[in-house]
Amino acid sequence: MSGLPSVVSVRESGTGTPLVLLHAFPLNASMWSTQLDALPGLSGDEVRVLAPDQRGFGGTELGPDEPSLDLVADDLALLLDAAGIERAVVGGLSMGGYVALAFARRHPHRLAGLLLANTRATADTDAARANRERIAAAVTARNSVRLLLDEDVAAGQLGPDSGHLLERVREMVAAAPPASVAWAQRAMAARPDSLDVLAGLRVPVSVVTGAQDALVPAEEADVMLRARPDAELTVVPGVGHLTALEAPGAFDAAVRRLLARVAAG
């Protein structure tokens, strides 16, 4: 297991049951600002929310390692060690969900509960891998994330009624370093199918999806539910790929229900 990058950025609030929130690509931990404010005060039981910037994003260094979401999952295990946390509820949105599943595969004994939002447990198709490599090669060659802005990745992540969030998401996209964008794309392209991991977990699982998600359609949630029939499914109407930003009330309610299931054993 590789060591943590020398500079790691984590946002934290509250005390109690540890809850780790893993951000989407190509955003950063600032996307969880509402959850950091709201969840510690509204969850019934006390909750300690940790929102790390993943490798290369926000305030965390990328490091020299080859692209692999397993490394990001190991980063989380080391982060929990440093925070004195044995087990945590882990929630990930989009790329964060891929990392959460990698963590579940590599460190299942550290997992108390799992929330998968706007993500999938299957591997990329050949077409999806080719598109990731196209983006990685382009941002590397140009040393710029201009391609993501030109293709309006931000708008593609939001539902039709979430235009008020567009500039905020565009700012996060624009702040992503080109090397980190390329690294993350290649790491996501290499991830394995994780349906067997999901099926084998012995902790409460929650699945959240946006009814208008154009990037990860709601059918992907059905695939995960077939692997894990006891998972709680939340379909949020009228929102797209970034449920935590677009519908924080509904997202936070799903988190609170998961925390209650974890507390109930």
C-alpha positions as CSV (number, residue, x, y, z in Angstrom):
1,M,0.0,0.0,0.0
2,S,1.5,3.3,-1.1
3,G,1.9,6.1,1.4
4,L,-0.3,9.2,1.4
5,P,0.6,12.1,-0.8
6,S,2.8,14.5,1.1
7,V,0.1,17.2,1.1
8,V,-3.5,16.0,1.8
9,S,-6.5,18.3,2.2
10,V,-9.5,17.2,4.2
11,R,-12.6,19.2,5.3
12,E,-14.1,18.0,8.5
13,S,-17.0,18.9,10.8
14,G,-18.9,17.3,13.7
15,T,-18.2,14.5,16.1
16,G,-19.5,10.9,16.4
17,T,-20.0,8.2,13.8
18,P,-17.4,8.8,11.1
19,L,-18.8,9.5,7.6
20,V,-16.5,9.9,4.7
21,L,-17.8,11.7,1.5
22,L,-15.8,11.2,-1.7
23,H,-16.3,13.8,-4.5
24,A,-17.1,13.5,-8.1
25,F,-14.8,14.0,-11.1
26,P,-13.3,16.5,-11.9
27,L,-14.6,18.4,-8.8
28,N,-13.2,18.6,-5.3
29,A,-14.3,18.3,-1.7
30,S,-15.9,21.8,-1.7
31,M,-18.9,20.1,-3.4
32,W,-19.8,18.8,0.1
33,S,-20.0,22.2,1.8
34,T,-23.8,21.8,2.4
35,Q,-23.3,18.3,3.9
36,L,-20.5,19.5,6.1
37,D,-22.8,22.2,7.5
38,A,-26.0,20.2,7.7
39,L,-25.3,16.6,8.5
40,P,-23.7,17.0,11.9
41,G,-26.7,18.9,13.2
42,L,-29.5,17.0,11.6
43,S,-28.6,13.3,11.8
44,G,-30.1,12.3,15.1
45,D,-27.0,10.6,16.3
46,E,-23.8,12.7,16.2
47,V,-21.8,12.3,13.0
48,R,-18.2,13.2,12.1
49,V,-18.1,14.2,8.5
50,L,-14.8,14.0,6.6
51,A,-14.5,15.2,3.0
52,P,-11.1,14.6,1.6
53,D,-9.8,16.0,-1.7
54,Q,-8.8,12.9,-3.7
55,R,-5.3,12.7,-5.3
56,G,-4.5,15.7,-7.4
57,F,-7.7,17.6,-6.7
58,G,-8.4,20.5,-4.4
59,G,-5.5,20.8,-1.9
60,T,-4.1,17.2,-2.2
61,E,-1.0,16.4,-4.2
62,L,-1.2,13.9,-7.1
63,G,2.1,12.1,-6.3
64,P,4.2,10.0,-8.7
65,D,2.2,6.8,-8.7
66,E,0.7,5.2,-11.8
67,P,-3.1,5.7,-12.2
68,S,-5.2,3.4,-10.0
69,L,-8.3,3.9,-7.9
70,D,-6.9,1.2,-5.6
71,L,-4.3,3.8,-4.5
72,V,-7.0,6.3,-3.8
73,A,-8.8,3.7,-1.7
74,D,-5.6,3.0,0.2
75,D,-5.2,6.7,0.7
76,L,-8.5,6.7,2.5
77,A,-7.4,3.8,4.7
78,L,-4.3,5.7,5.7
79,L,-6.3,8.8,6.3
80,L,-8.6,6.9,8.6
81,D,-5.5,5.7,10.4
82,A,-4.2,9.2,10.8
83,A,-7.6,10.3,12.2
84,G,-7.8,7.5,14.7
85,I,-10.9,5.9,12.9
86,E,-11.2,2.1,12.8
87,R,-14.4,1.9,10.7
88,A,-16.4,4.5,8.8
89,V,-19.5,4.9,6.7
90,V,-18.2,5.7,3.2
91,G,-20.3,7.6,0.6
92,G,-19.1,8.4,-2.9
93,L,-20.7,10.2,-5.8
94,S,-19.7,9.3,-9.4
95,M,-15.9,8.8,-9.3
96,G,-16.2,8.9,-5.5
97,G,-18.5,5.9,-5.8
98,Y,-15.8,4.0,-7.8
99,V,-13.3,4.8,-5.0
100,A,-15.8,3.7,-2.3
101,L,-16.2,0.3,-4.1
102,A,-12.4,0.0,-4.4
103,F,-12.2,0.7,-0.6
104,A,-14.9,-1.9,0.0
105,R,-12.8,-4.5,-2.0
106,R,-9.5,-3.7,-0.4
107,H,-10.5,-2.8,3.2
108,P,-13.9,-4.3,3.9
109,H,-13.2,-4.5,7.6
110,R,-12.9,-0.7,7.7
111,L,-16.4,-0.2,6.3
112,A,-19.4,0.3,8.5
113,G,-21.9,1.3,5.7
114,L,-21.8,2.3,2.1
115,L,-23.6,4.9,0.1
116,L,-23.3,4.9,-3.7
117,A,-24.6,8.0,-5.5
118,N,-24.9,8.6,-9.2
119,T,-22.3,5.8,-9.9
120,R,-22.1,2.3,-11.2
121,A,-20.5,-0.9,-10.0
122,T,-19.7,-2.2,-13.5
123,A,-16.5,-1.6,-15.4
124,D,-16.3,0.8,-18.3
125,T,-17.3,-0.3,-21.8
126,D,-14.7,-0.2,-24.5
127,A,-16.2,3.0,-25.8
128,A,-16.1,4.6,-22.4
129,R,-12.5,3.7,-21.9
130,A,-11.6,5.1,-25.4
131,N,-13.3,8.4,-24.5
132,R,-11.5,8.6,-21.2
133,E,-8.2,8.1,-23.0
134,R,-9.2,10.8,-25.6
135,I,-9.7,13.3,-22.8
136,A,-6.6,12.2,-20.9
137,A,-4.4,12.6,-24.0
138,A,-5.9,15.9,-24.9
139,V,-5.5,17.6,-21.5
140,T,-2.0,16.3,-21.3
141,A,-0.9,17.5,-24.7
142,R,-2.4,20.9,-24.1
143,N,-1.6,21.1,-20.4
144,S,-5.0,22.6,-20.0
145,V,-8.5,21.5,-19.0
146,R,-10.0,23.8,-21.6
147,L,-11.4,20.7,-23.4
148,L,-13.7,20.0,-20.3
149,L,-14.9,23.6,-20.5
150,D,-15.4,23.5,-24.2
151,E,-17.4,20.3,-24.0
152,D,-19.2,21.9,-21.0
153,V,-18.7,19.0,-18.6
154,A,-20.4,21.1,-15.9
155,A,-23.7,21.5,-17.8
156,G,-23.7,17.7,-18.6
157,Q,-23.6,16.9,-14.9
158,L,-26.6,19.0,-14.0
159,G,-30.3,18.4,-14.4
160,P,-32.5,20.8,-16.3
161,D,-33.6,22.7,-13.2
162,S,-30.1,23.2,-11.8
163,G,-28.8,26.1,-13.9
164,H,-28.2,28.1,-10.7
165,L,-25.3,25.8,-9.9
166,L,-23.7,26.0,-13.3
167,E,-21.0,28.6,-12.5
168,R,-20.1,26.9,-9.2
169,V,-19.5,23.6,-11.0
170,R,-17.7,25.2,-13.9
171,E,-15.3,26.9,-11.3
172,M,-14.5,23.5,-9.8
173,V,-13.9,22.0,-13.2
174,A,-11.6,24.9,-14.3
175,A,-9.6,24.5,-11.1
176,A,-8.8,20.8,-11.8
177,P,-5.1,20.4,-12.7
178,P,-4.6,18.8,-16.2
179,A,-2.3,16.1,-14.9
180,S,-4.9,15.1,-12.3
181,V,-7.7,15.0,-14.8
182,A,-5.6,12.7,-17.0
183,W,-4.6,10.5,-14.1
184,A,-8.1,10.1,-12.8
185,Q,-9.5,9.3,-16.3
186,R,-7.0,6.5,-16.7
187,A,-7.6,5.2,-13.2
188,M,-11.3,5.1,-13.8
189,A,-10.8,3.4,-17.1
190,A,-8.8,0.6,-15.5
191,R,-11.2,-0.1,-12.7
192,P,-12.7,-3.7,-12.5
193,D,-16.3,-4.7,-12.3
194,S,-17.3,-4.5,-8.6
195,L,-20.7,-6.2,-8.5
196,D,-19.3,-9.2,-6.7
197,V,-17.8,-6.8,-4.1
198,L,-21.1,-5.1,-3.6
199,A,-23.0,-8.4,-3.3
200,G,-20.5,-9.8,-0.7
201,L,-20.6,-6.8,1.8
202,R,-22.1,-7.4,5.2
203,V,-22.9,-3.7,5.9
204,P,-25.9,-1.5,5.1
205,V,-25.9,-0.1,1.6
206,S,-27.7,2.9,0.1
207,V,-28.0,3.7,-3.5
208,V,-28.9,7.2,-4.7
209,T,-29.6,8.3,-8.3
210,G,-31.0,11.3,-10.1
211,A,-34.0,10.7,-12.3
212,Q,-32.5,13.1,-14.9
213,D,-28.9,11.8,-14.7
214,A,-27.6,11.8,-18.3
215,L,-24.1,10.4,-17.3
216,V,-25.1,7.5,-15.1
217,P,-28.7,6.6,-15.9
218,A,-31.0,5.3,-13.2
219,E,-30.9,1.8,-14.8
220,E,-27.4,1.5,-13.3
221,A,-29.0,1.7,-9.9
222,D,-31.2,-1.2,-10.8
223,V,-28.1,-3.3,-11.7
224,M,-26.6,-2.6,-8.3
225,L,-30.0,-3.4,-6.6
226,R,-30.0,-6.8,-8.3
227,A,-26.6,-7.5,-6.8
228,R,-27.7,-6.1,-3.5
229,P,-31.5,-6.5,-3.0
230,D,-31.4,-5.3,0.6
231,A,-29.9,-1.9,-0.4
232,E,-32.1,1.2,0.0
233,L,-32.8,3.0,-3.3
234,T,-33.5,6.7,-3.5
235,V,-34.4,8.1,-6.9
236,V,-34.4,11.9,-6.7
237,P,-36.9,13.4,-9.3
238,G,-35.9,16.3,-11.5
239,V,-32.1,16.3,-10.8
240,G,-29.1,15.1,-12.8
241,H,-25.7,13.7,-11.9
242,L,-24.8,15.8,-8.8
243,T,-27.6,14.9,-6.4
244,A,-25.7,16.2,-3.4
245,L,-25.5,19.6,-4.9
246,E,-28.8,19.7,-6.8
247,A,-31.1,18.2,-4.1
248,P,-29.1,18.4,-0.8
249,G,-32.3,17.8,1.3
250,A,-33.1,14.5,-0.4
251,F,-29.5,13.4,-0.5
252,D,-28.9,14.2,3.2
253,A,-32.1,12.4,4.1
254,A,-30.7,9.3,2.4
255,V,-27.5,9.6,4.3
256,R,-29.4,10.0,7.6
257,R,-31.4,6.8,6.9
258,L,-28.2,4.9,6.2
259,L,-26.6,6.2,9.4
260,A,-29.7,5.0,11.3
261,R,-29.4,1.6,9.8
262,V,-25.7,1.4,10.7
263,A,-26.6,2.5,14.3
264,A,-29.2,-0.2,14.5
265,G,-26.6,-2.8,13.7
